[in-house]
Amino acid sequence: MLRAGIDFLLRSQNADGGWGFRLGEYTNSVATSSALIALSDGLADETCIARGLECLESEARTYGKYDGTMRDLFKREATAREQGIERWSYFVLPLMTYAFLASGRTLEAYRETRRLLEVQQPNGSWTDPDEPYSTFHTFVTLFYLSKIRDRLDMEQFDRYCRMLDLFQKEEYESLLLAKKDRLKRIILEQGLRVSDEEFVLTSGKRSRYYYDLKPVLLDPASISIIGEILWELTKLDRVNTIGGPESGSIPIATAVVSRSYGSGRPLKAFFVRKEPKKHGTQQWIEGSLNRGDRAIVVDDVVTTGGSLLDTVQKLKEINCEVSRVICIVDREEGAKERFERLGITLDSIFTHADFGAVI
């Protein structure tokens, strides 16, 4: 019986090295991963295994994700997302990882194990973000992670992760510095006003320099950079939503959630009104913010932090936890210290000192 099943698998390998649900069907990542696991313990020659693994690698390079029905979905590209091209990744990835490990491809197994750990959702599950409690995907992932752990050399895996972290950190810091430098130039050109006459700030204070970042936030180049920088700063945070006070936070949060889409851990966005709507729902908060959510609060410019503190208070009233607060420019006039007294970290892309040379 076992031999007959093995012979069938060997006969049904597709021309491109993969397997489909039926003989001759297009390659399917689930079927290919499962077949490789079944054949890996000396039941197929190295050529058969190598072709199957190369087929899976080719799918990843071509389509960017492992998916149960990739080719069929990409024939209908216009409706691909509605068909769920990302959902199967959470099911296929643990199968893929174990297939590499069982087939002796240790480095690839390390790489995919690392990916598995990175795409775990904030609530602890492994699932499509639109299905927050898929026990099936989580069970499959934990099952194969336990099998992977038993076969991996954990010391080598730890060394691999440390080396990858170091490489990614160096690459990240280099790219981040370049993006920050470009954003700083845009702010100097479009968002910083200096005058002999004093401006009145939102806090009521007066200053002869004024950060007017609305033109920057509405510029396609700079808002794209802001989204990239803030996503890099926050992508490892265990949060599920981002937003802040009306209106500076709106384009910022939108840029970040747009960048997060397709990452395996997309964020949702919200904003807090300056005053409640006078019609309809008459609510303070708009967008995706639910009781018990964990949020990052953002804004463009912070002076004393008053409007941000009001936002934090509104979130606490509906039992939401604020992970941290981030702004584009901190004028360094006491906001950071106010948040520290509340146990909340205020981070910024720039501080006023970064622009001191031109003021």
N, C-alpha and C positions, 0 to 999 in steps of 0.2 A: 504493500500500500504506500509506504513512504517513498520507495524507489519510483513508483509510478508518478507520484506527485512531483518529485524532483525532475524526472524526465520531461514532464509537461512544462515545468518552468523553463527548462533549458530550451525546449523546442519553441516556446512562445516569446522568447526575447525578440524585441523589434529590431528593425534594421539599424536604428540609431543607438542601440544598446540598452534601451529602456524596456519597460513592460507597461501594458495597458490593462484595462479590466477584462478585455476580450482579445483573443488572438488577432493581431493585425491592427488593433486600435491605436490611436495616438498615445504617445508616452504619458503616463500618469505618475506623479511623484509618489503618491501613497503606494501604488502597486509596485513601483520600482524599488522604493526603500524596503518594503516588506519582502520582496523577492530576494534582494541582496542579503537581508538578515537570514532568510531561510537557507540560502545557498553558501553562506560565508564560511561555515565550519568544514572546509575541505570537500564540499559536495559539488563544487564547480571549479573549472580551471581558472587560472589567474586572468586570462584574456576575457572571459565572460564577466568576471567581477569588475575588471578595469573598465570595460566598455560601459557597464551599468553606472559606475561611479562617474565616469566622464559625462555621461548623458545628464545626470543630475547636476553636475557642475555647469554644464552648458546651459541648462534651464535657468540656473541662478544668474549666470552672466547675462543671458539674453533678456530675461523678464524681471530680474531684480529680487524675486521672491520665489520660494518653493510653494507650489500650489497644486491642489488636487486636480484641477481641470484647466490649467493655464492656457493651453493652445486653443481650446474651444472658446474660452472667454475672450482672448485677445483677437479672435476673428470678429468679435462684436465689441470693438474697443469703446464705442460711444456709451455702451451700457455696462462696461466691465465692472465699475465699482458697485452698481446695483446688483450685479450677479455675485458679488462677494469675493473678489480675487484675493483679498487679504486673509479671509477667515481660515482657509486651510493651512496657512503658514503655522498656526499654533498647533495643529495636529501633525503636520508633516515634519516640522523641525526636530522634535525628539526622535522620530523614526529615522530621519536623515542622520542625526548624530550617532545613533546606535549602529546604523548601517556602516558608517565610516569606521567606527571603532571595531565592530565585528569583522570588518574586512581588512584590518591591519593598517588603516590610514589614520595613524595616531594624531598627526598635526591637524588634519581636517577635523577630527573628533574634538580636539581641544578648542578649535575655532568655533565649532557649532555649539559646544557646551557653553562657551562664554556667551554666545548669542542667546541661548536659552535662558541664561540667568539674567541677561539684560532686558529681555522683553516681558519679564514677569510684571503683572499689573500692580498698581498701588495697593489694591485690596488683597494681594497675595495669590491671585488666580492667574492662569494662563488662558486667555480667551480673547476673542474679538472685543474691542472697547465698547461696541454697541450691545454686547451680551455680557454684562458685568459678572454674572455668576454661572458660567458654564462649567459645571462639575466634570463633564466628560473630558474636555480638553485638559483640564487641570489634572485629572486622574491619569490620563495617558502620559502627560509630561512627567509627573512624579514617578510613575511606574518605570519609565525609561531612564529617568535621572538616577533612580536607585540602582538599576542595572549598569548604567554607565559608571557610577561611582565605584562599584565593585570591581570594574575592569580597568579603570584609569589609574595611572601612577599619579597620585595626588600631589606629590612633591614636584614632579615635572610640570603638572598642570598649574600649580601655584607660580612656578618660575615663568611659565609661558604668560600667565596673566600679568605678572609684574613687568615683564619685558614689553608686553602690549600696552600696558598702562603708561610706561615711560615713553614709548614711541608716540602714542596718541597724545600725551601731555605736551610733548615737544611740538608735534604737528599742530595741535590745538592752539598753543600759545603763540606760535608763529602766525597762524591765520587770524587769530583774534587781534593781535597787535596791528596787523595790516588793515583789518576792518575798522578798528577803533581809530586809527590814524586818518582813514578816509572820512569817517563820520565826524571826527573833530574838525576837519577842514570844511565840511558842509555846514556845521554849526557856526563856525567863524564867519562863513560867507552869508548864511541865511538866517541864523537864529540868535545872534548876539548883537545887542544894541548898546552903544556907549554914548553918553551925552553929558554935557555940562549941567543940564537941567535934570532934576531927580525924577525918577519914575516911582509911582506908588504901586507896591507889590500886593499880591492877594492877602498876605499876612498883615497888611497895613503899614509895613515898614517902607522907608524911602531909600532909593539907591540910584546912583548915576549909571549903573549898568543893569541891563534887563535881558533875561533869557526868554526870547519869544520863539519857542520851539514848534509852534503850530505849522509854519511853513515847512519845517524839517519833517514833521510827522506826516505831512501830506505830499511829500516828494517821493516818487517811486523808488529812487535809488537809496535814499537814506532810510526810509521805513523798512525796506528789505534788509538792509544791514542791521538795523535795530532788531528785527525779528531773528536774524541769524545769531547775533551776539547774545541776546537774552535766552534763546533756545539752548545755546551751548552752556550758558550759566545755570540753567534750571532743569535740563533734561534728566538729571539723575535725582531730582527732588521727588519725594513721595507725595505728589499733589495731583489733583484732578481738574483744577480750574484756575484761571488767572484773570485779573481785572483790577479795577480801581475806581477812583472818583471821576465823574463826568467833568470835562470831556477829554482831557489829555490822555487818559488811560485807554480810550477806545481803540484808536489806531494801533497803539502799542500791543495791547492784548490780541487784537485781530491778527497782527503780523506774527506773533508767537504761535497762536493756535494753528494758523495756516502752515507755518514751518513744521509744527509737530505732527501734522497729519501724515499718515503713512509710516510713522516711526515705530509703530507697535504700541505706543503709549500717548495717543493724542490728547491734548488738553481741550477744555471748553472754556468759554469766556463769559464775563459778566461786567456790568458797570453799575455804580451807585449814583443815583440822581442827586442833584443839589437840593431838590425838594421833591416830594412825592407828586406823581401825576395827579392832575385835578379832574381827570375823567377816567373812564374805563376801570382798570384794576386798582388805580390809585396807589401803586406800589413804589417803594423806594428803589428796589433792585430789579434790573432787567438782565435777561440772559440766563445762562446755565449756572445757577448756584442753588444748591439744595441743603437742607438742614444736615449738619454733620460733615459737610465737605471740608477738604483741606485745600487752602488757597494760597496763591502768591498774589500780593497786592502791588500794583505798578502805577507809576505816574511819570510825567515828563520832567518837571522841575520841583524840587523840594527846598523850602526855606526853613520854616520852623516846624513843618510837618502837621499843621493843624487839620487840613482837609484829609490827609491820609489817616490821621488818628480817628477822625469821624468815620471814615470808611471801615477801619478795623473794628470800631465799636458796633457799627451796623452789622458786620459779619458775626461778631460775638453774640449779638442778640438773637440770631437764628442758629446758634450753637455750631458755627463754623470755626475751624482752627486756621490761624494765619501762620504759614510756615516762615515767611520773611517778606520784607518790603524791598522793592527795587525801583530806582528812578534813573532817568537818563543823566541829569545833572543835579548834584547836591551842592547848594550854595554855601554849605558849611556854616549855618547860622543856628545850630542847636538841635536840629531834627534828629540826628543820629543818637545824641545823648538821651533825648526824650524817649525814643524807642528802646534804647538799651535798658532804661529804668523799668520798662514793661516786659523785658525779656525777649524782645523782638529785634532781629538784626536788620539794619538798613544798609543795603548795598547800592552802589551806583556805578554806572559806566564811567562817568567823569565826576570830578569835584571842581569847585570854583578855582582851586589852585592850578588845575590843568590849563586854565585860560588866563592865568595871572599875567603872563608876559604881554598880553595885548590890552589889558585894562589899566 
